[in-house]
Amino acid sequence: MKGSSINTHMGNIIIDNDVIAQYAGGVAVECFGIVGMAGYSARDGLAKLLKMDSLKRGIAVSINNNKLTLDFHVIVAYGVSILAVSENLIDSVKYKVEEFTGIEIEKINIFVEGVRVID
């Protein structure tokens, strides 16, 4: 199990990186302009929209010096400002994930893998 560890006066708390990724994915899809998370197929060179139960596949979580780095592969809505959507995503995820885990986020990288028209 790969996880992030927090040392407290009562002992250690280990949070699996998949738990952090699933939570961060849930926060991300609530943001305006995000259609969903993208799964990237290196074989085909195509990005596909992931279902809600596999959000964590579009997010990479790494920890370095007790700080998190999150990589998001997202699909954005057509016609929205990618800069505005990215800033909103970063602000929301940083606040909510730090509050949820108690671990500081050092960096959030956003990879826009596609654009979709929303019905």
Summary of the structure (lengths in Angstrom):
residues: 119
radius of gyration: 14.8
end to end distance: 39.8
largest distance: 51.2
contacts: 352
relative contact order: 0.22
helix: 34%
strand: 45%
